[in-house]
């Protein structure tokens, strides 16, 4: 073999080695890149509409489903009267939404009994939206923080009923999918899932039955707690007995766990659950983290993010109540995980990440951003 041939072989080997090194460096850089949701440049996707009385003050904390090529949002809306109603908007691209001129769900004033915050003297004539008197998003009653899932041929919406400061209940209603597509709000009578005169928030309904039963995640500490029922109607007279604990991982970003955010998403790796947490002695009020739960037994945590995947940074996350990202809706569209959230208890925004990449990072515990939870 002559000199030129040998030199050519050597140069080829060097080129291959450099290409392999570049791939390794790219892979290492990708692995060390933080697991994050990326905000839409068009945020906020919905804001209060001063021209519409029932959503003039705030629109936030949306539930979301993807059906018939459309993203359907059910969101909490507040007007001058301080009553929370559930608004509706739909979008073909997940960014630009067409709003319904009327609430999708409005049970009326009678669903709530107003009561002042402890230590506050409040006149109830007239009752109104007031961010100083009412910590519940500036309102004093109605239907709060909807979350939505599709199970079989129905769309189910869970929501909070703010009755007074000692009675905040979780309820569920549903309608047929053709009615969803036609925006016909023929809801079934709502069922209260939690007991009266207790305070509960942030329960989520799994978007698929587990062992043939409806599954409701109702607590996250000290362990994940899930209630299974054959028929949701049974909860009307036998509500779920839960706890209101908020303990988390000591010394971590989620030392105080506020609860689940969006309903779980079924993936090949497990149930993807987003949740809210914070550091009690500093930091923001609501951050969003992620965990994977076992598909057959979702009380088992397989992986958990070591850091939040979304933290309050943008102006619309501080516009009224600072430091709040409340991620109550999530869908998968064309391979992307899209999360819809309330910013500052006033606006609705969205963030996304490729689902496959998101899961890959969440299930790889050998880098600095994520850590596996041993069970």
Secondary structure per residue as TSV (DSSP state, phi and psi in degrees):
chain	resnum	aa	ss	phi	psi
A	1	X	-	360.0	125.3
A	2	X	-	-77.2	171.0
A	3	X	H	-60.7	-46.5
A	4	X	H	-61.3	-38.9
A	5	X	H	-65.0	-43.7
A	6	X	H	-63.4	-41.3
A	7	X	H	-62.5	-39.3
A	8	X	H	-63.2	-40.6
A	9	X	H	-63.9	-44.2
A	10	X	H	-61.3	-44.7
A	11	X	H	-64.1	-37.2
A	12	X	H	-64.0	-43.0
A	13	X	H	-63.9	-39.5
A	14	X	H	-63.6	-41.4
A	15	X	H	-63.1	-41.5
A	16	X	H	-64.1	-43.2
A	17	X	H	-62.3	-41.6
A	18	X	H	-66.2	-39.0
A	19	X	H	-63.6	-42.6
A	20	X	H	-63.2	-41.3
A	21	X	H	-62.8	-41.3
A	22	X	H	-62.2	-41.7
A	23	X	H	-63.5	-41.5
A	24	X	H	-63.8	-43.9
A	25	X	H	-64.4	-39.4
A	26	X	H	-63.9	-42.6
A	27	X	H	-63.3	-42.7
A	28	X	H	-63.9	-41.0
A	29	X	H	-64.6	-40.4
A	30	X	H	-64.3	-41.7
A	31	X	H	-65.6	-32.9
A	32	X	H	-88.5	-8.2
A	33	X	S	-68.9	131.0
A	34	X	-	-59.5	147.2
A	35	X	-	-76.7	110.8
A	36	X	-	-140.5	152.2
A	37	X	-	-93.6	135.6
A	38	X	E	-100.3	123.9
A	39	X	E	-64.7	146.4
A	40	X	-	-69.2	138.4
A	41	X	T	-64.1	-24.0
A	42	X	T	-85.0	1.3
A	43	X	-	-59.5	149.8
A	44	X	-	-73.4	146.7
A	45	X	S	-81.1	-22.7
A	46	X	B	-143.4	141.8
A	47	X	-	-136.5	168.1
A	48	X	-	-55.8	146.8
A	49	X	-	-112.3	101.5
A	50	X	T	-60.2	-20.8
A	51	X	T	-82.7	-8.8
A	52	X	S	-118.2	117.3
A	53	X	G	-60.5	-39.1
A	54	X	G	-79.9	-9.0
A	55	X	G	-135.6	34.5
A	56	X	S	-80.8	-22.1
A	57	X	S	-101.8	-37.5
A	58	X	E	-162.7	143.4
A	59	X	E	-133.7	126.2
A	60	X	E	-165.4	176.0
A	61	X	E	49.8	68.4
A	62	X	E	-91.0	148.5
A	63	X	E	-96.9	156.9
A	64	X	E	-145.6	142.1
A	65	X	E	-137.0	157.3
A	66	X	E	-115.6	119.1
A	67	X	E	-149.8	134.0
A	68	X	T	54.5	39.7
A	69	X	T	75.4	11.8
A	70	X	E	-126.2	145.4
A	71	X	E	-89.8	123.5
A	72	X	E	-107.0	122.2
A	73	X	E	-107.8	132.5
A	74	X	E	-114.2	121.8
A	75	X	E	-131.6	156.9
A	76	X	E	-80.5	129.5
A	77	X	E	-125.5	140.6
A	78	X	E	-127.4	134.5
A	79	X	-	-114.7	-165.6
A	80	X	T	-62.3	-26.8
A	81	X	T	-81.7	-5.3
A	82	X	-	77.2	10.6
A	83	X	E	-95.7	131.8
A	84	X	E	-82.3	126.5
A	85	X	E	-123.6	162.9
A	86	X	E	-102.4	114.6
A	87	X	E	-91.4	172.3
A	88	X	E	-141.1	140.6
A	89	X	E	-148.3	152.6
A	90	X	E	-133.7	155.9
A	91	X	E	-151.2	142.4
A	92	X	S	-88.2	-19.8
A	93	X	S	-115.0	-0.8
A	94	X	S	78.8	2.8
A	95	X	S	-121.6	-50.5
A	96	X	S	-98.4	116.9
A	97	X	-	-111.2	142.3
A	98	X	E	-102.0	120.9
A	99	X	E	-92.1	148.3
A	100	X	-	-77.7	139.9
A	101	X	S	-72.7	-16.3
A	102	X	S	-123.6	155.4
A	103	X	-	-60.3	147.8
A	104	X	S	-80.5	-27.2
A	105	X	B	-147.0	121.2
A	106	X	-	-146.1	90.4
A	107	X	-	-73.8	-9.6
A	108	X	-	94.3	172.9
A	109	X	G	-62.8	-31.0
A	110	X	G	-64.5	-11.5
A	111	X	G	-73.0	-17.3
A	112	X	-	-128.4	149.4
A	113	X	-	-116.9	112.3
A	114	X	-	-68.6	145.5
A	115	X	-	-151.0	139.4
A	116	X	-	-73.9	161.8
A	117	X	-	-64.0	151.0
A	118	X	T	-54.4	132.6
A	119	X	T	84.9	-2.0
A	120	X	-	-103.0	138.7
A	121	X	-	-101.2	117.0
A	122	X	-	-124.3	132.9
A	123	X	-	-93.1	130.9
A	124	X	-	-94.8	11.1
A	125	X	T	-125.5	100.8
A	126	X	T	-92.8	156.1
A	127	X	-	-80.0	145.1
A	128	X	-	-158.9	171.9
A	129	X	-	-66.7	124.7
A	130	X	-	-151.2	110.2
A	131	X	T	-72.8	-16.5
A	132	X	T	-85.5	-39.3
A	133	X	T	-86.1	-32.8
A	134	X	-	-116.5	108.9
A	135	X	T	-74.9	-15.4
A	136	X	T	-79.0	67.3
A	137	X	T	70.5	14.1
A	138	X	T	90.7	-1.8
A	139	X	-	-112.7	173.2
A	140	X	-	-123.5	-0.9
A	141	X	E	178.3	170.3
A	142	X	E	115.2	-151.7
A	143	X	E	-107.4	119.6
A	144	X	E	-115.2	150.8
A	145	X	E	48.3	63.0
A	146	X	E	-68.3	146.6
A	147	X	E	-130.5	143.3
A	148	X	E	-130.2	143.6
A	149	X	E	-143.1	159.5
A	150	X	E	-112.9	124.2
A	151	X	E	-127.8	120.7
A	152	X	T	56.6	-118.9
A	153	X	T	-107.3	22.0
A	154	X	E	-133.3	151.8
A	155	X	E	-102.1	123.9
A	156	X	E	-106.7	135.6
A	157	X	E	-123.9	122.3
A	158	X	E	-100.6	149.7
A	159	X	E	-157.8	163.2
A	160	X	E	-94.1	142.7
A	161	X	E	-109.9	110.0
A	162	X	E	-88.0	98.7
A	163	X	E	-89.0	-45.1
A	164	X	E	-168.6	-176.8
A	165	X	T	-72.2	-9.5
A	166	X	T	-111.3	1.5
A	167	X	E	-140.5	94.1
A	168	X	E	-121.2	106.2
A	169	X	E	-106.1	159.5
A	170	X	E	-105.9	136.9
A	171	X	E	-134.2	164.9
A	172	X	E	-140.2	142.1
A	173	X	E	-139.0	172.0
A	174	X	E	-156.4	164.8
A	175	X	E	-150.2	163.1
A	176	X	E	-72.0	151.4
A	177	X	H	-62.5	-38.0
A	178	X	H	-59.3	-33.8
A	179	X	H	-69.1	-36.1
A	180	X	H	-61.0	-48.1
A	181	X	H	-61.2	-35.4
A	182	X	H	-91.2	0.3
A	183	X	T	54.9	42.1
A	184	X	-	-102.1	114.7
A	185	X	-	-92.3	66.7
A	186	X	-	-94.9	71.6
A	187	X	-	-75.6	146.7
A	188	X	-	-70.3	154.2
A	189	X	-	-55.0	135.5
A	190	X	-	-70.8	152.8
A	191	X	E	-116.9	124.6
A	192	X	E	-77.4	120.9
A	193	X	-	-90.4	-22.8
A	194	X	B	-112.9	158.4
A	195	X	-	-71.3	154.8
A	196	X	T	-70.2	152.4
A	197	X	T	64.7	28.6
A	198	X	-	-130.7	162.1
A	199	X	B	-114.0	116.2
A	200	X	-	-141.2	146.0
A	201	X	-	-146.6	167.0
A	202	X	-	65.3	35.5
A	203	X	-	-85.4	148.4
A	204	X	E	-133.0	143.5
A	205	X	E	-96.4	129.3
A	206	X	-	-67.0	141.8
A	207	X	S	-82.2	16.6
A	208	X	S	-154.8	144.6
A	209	X	-	-71.8	147.1
A	210	X	B	-114.4	118.9
A	211	X	T	54.6	37.2
A	212	X	T	79.6	7.5
A	213	X	B	-120.5	149.6
A	214	X	E	-64.7	140.4
A	215	X	E	-123.8	127.9
A	216	X	E	-122.1	117.3
A	217	X	E	-84.3	117.7
A	218	X	E	-121.7	-3.5
A	219	X	E	-157.3	152.0
A	220	X	-	-122.5	-10.7
A	221	X	S	-136.1	144.8
A	222	X	S	-73.7	-13.1
A	223	X	S	-137.9	166.3
A	224	X	-	-67.5	130.3
A	225	X	E	-122.0	127.6
A	226	X	E	-128.4	132.2
A	227	X	E	-103.4	135.9
A	228	X	E	-115.3	132.3
A	229	X	E	-138.6	146.6
A	230	X	S	-71.2	-36.0
A	231	X	-	-141.4	126.9
A	232	X	G	-61.4	-25.3
A	233	X	G	-59.5	-27.8
A	234	X	G	-63.9	-21.2
A	235	X	G	-74.6	-15.7
A	236	X	G	-59.9	-38.9
A	237	X	T	-110.6	-5.3
A	238	X	S	-135.0	72.3
A	239	X	-	-64.9	159.3
A	240	X	B	-72.3	131.0
A	241	X	-	-93.0	114.4
A	242	X	-	-125.4	-168.4
A	243	X	-	-125.3	170.1
A	244	X	-	-121.8	35.6
A	245	X	-	-78.3	154.9
A	246	X	-	-132.3	12.2
A	247	X	B	-67.1	147.4
A	248	X	-	-134.5	-143.9
A	249	X	-	-91.7	114.9
A	250	X	T	-59.3	131.2
A	251	X	T	82.5	-1.0
A	252	X	S	-104.3	175.5
A	253	X	T	-64.2	-24.7
A	254	X	T	-110.0	41.7
A	255	X	S	-62.3	-24.5
A	256	X	E	-120.6	113.4
A	257	X	E	-97.9	120.5
A	258	X	E	-84.4	-20.2
A	259	X	E	130.1	-179.9
A	260	X	E	-66.3	153.1
A	261	X	-	-105.5	-92.2
A	262	X	S	-82.0	156.2
A	263	X	-	-57.2	149.3
A	264	X	-	-59.9	150.7
A	265	X	E	-112.4	128.0
A	266	X	E	-78.3	124.5
A	267	X	E	-131.0	171.7
A	268	X	T	-65.9	-21.0
A	269	X	T	-94.1	-13.0
A	270	X	E	142.6	-177.4
A	271	X	E	-77.2	117.8
A	272	X	E	-83.8	115.9
A	273	X	E	-118.1	122.1
A	274	X	E	-89.8	146.7
A	275	X	E	-149.2	162.9
A	276	X	E	-104.0	138.0
A	277	X	E	-152.4	171.4
A	278	X	E	-161.0	168.1
A	279	X	E	-96.3	121.1
A	280	X	T	-59.9	-33.5
A	281	X	T	-102.9	22.9
A	282	X	E	165.1	170.8
A	283	X	E	86.0	-168.3
A	284	X	E	-88.5	164.7
A	285	X	E	-73.5	-36.5
A	286	X	E	-136.1	120.7
A	287	X	E	-120.3	159.8
A	288	X	E	-114.3	127.3
A	289	X	E	-118.7	-179.1
A	290	X	E	-138.8	148.8
A	291	X	E	-146.6	160.8
A	292	X	E	-114.3	131.2
A	293	X	E	-110.1	150.7
A	294	X	-	-61.8	137.5
A	295	X	S	-64.4	-42.0
A	296	X	S	-86.8	-26.7
A	297	X	-	-135.4	86.5
A	298	X	T	-70.7	2.5
A	299	X	T	-77.8	-10.0
A	300	X	S	-93.0	120.4
A	301	X	E	-89.4	121.6
A	302	X	E	-90.5	-46.9
A	303	X	E	-142.9	153.4
A	304	X	E	-145.3	138.7
A	305	X	E	-68.9	136.2
A	306	X	S	-77.2	-17.5
A	307	X	S	-137.1	160.1
A	308	X	-	-63.1	152.0
A	309	X	S	-97.8	-11.4
A	310	X	B	-153.2	125.3
A	311	X	-	-127.2	152.5
A	312	X	-	-66.9	119.9
A	313	X	-	-138.4	-35.1
A	314	X	S	-79.7	160.5
A	315	X	G	-60.6	-35.8
A	316	X	G	-76.2	-3.8
A	317	X	G	-96.7	3.0
A	318	X	S	-134.4	10.0
A	319	X	S	-67.7	-38.1
A	320	X	S	-120.2	-73.0
A	321	X	S	-89.2	109.0
A	322	X	T	-69.6	146.0
A	323	X	T	78.3	33.1
A	324	X	-	-124.0	119.9
A	325	X	E	-123.9	112.6
A	326	X	E	-113.5	96.8
A	327	X	E	-91.9	83.7
A	328	X	E	-98.3	-0.6
A	329	X	E	-136.7	138.7
A	330	X	E	-150.4	137.6
A	331	X	E	-137.8	163.0
A	332	X	E	-115.0	120.8
A	333	X	E	-130.8	119.8
A	334	X	T	52.3	41.1
A	335	X	T	83.8	-2.3
A	336	X	E	-103.0	136.3
A	337	X	E	-83.1	117.6
A	338	X	E	-113.5	124.8
A	339	X	E	-112.2	127.2
A	340	X	E	-105.4	135.8
A	341	X	E	-146.9	156.8
A	342	X	E	-86.7	132.9
A	343	X	E	-109.3	118.5
A	344	X	T	61.9	22.6
A	345	X	T	57.9	33.1
A	346	X	T	-144.1	-34.6
A	347	X	E	-123.0	166.4
A	348	X	E	-117.3	130.4
A	349	X	E	-131.8	174.2
A	350	X	E	-142.3	151.7
A	351	X	E	-145.0	155.9
A	352	X	E	-146.4	167.6
A	353	X	E	-158.8	148.4
A	354	X	E	-59.5	124.8
A	355	X	H	-60.2	-43.1
A	356	X	H	-60.7	-43.6
A	357	X	H	-66.8	-40.7
A	358	X	H	-59.8	-46.4
A	359	X	H	-67.8	-37.9
A	360	X	H	-60.3	-43.5
A	361	X	H	-68.8	-38.9
A	362	X	H	-67.9	-27.6
A	363	X	T	-99.7	5.0
A	364	X	-	-108.7	107.8
A	365	X	-	-98.2	18.8
A	366	X	S	-110.6	24.3
A	367	X	S	-128.8	-176.0
A	368	X	S	-83.1	-12.2
A	369	X	S	-94.1	-37.0
A	370	X	E	-120.1	156.4
A	371	X	E	-140.9	139.7
A	372	X	E	-74.5	148.8
A	373	X	-	-99.6	120.5
A	374	X	-	-80.0	127.3
A	375	X	-	-126.9	360.0
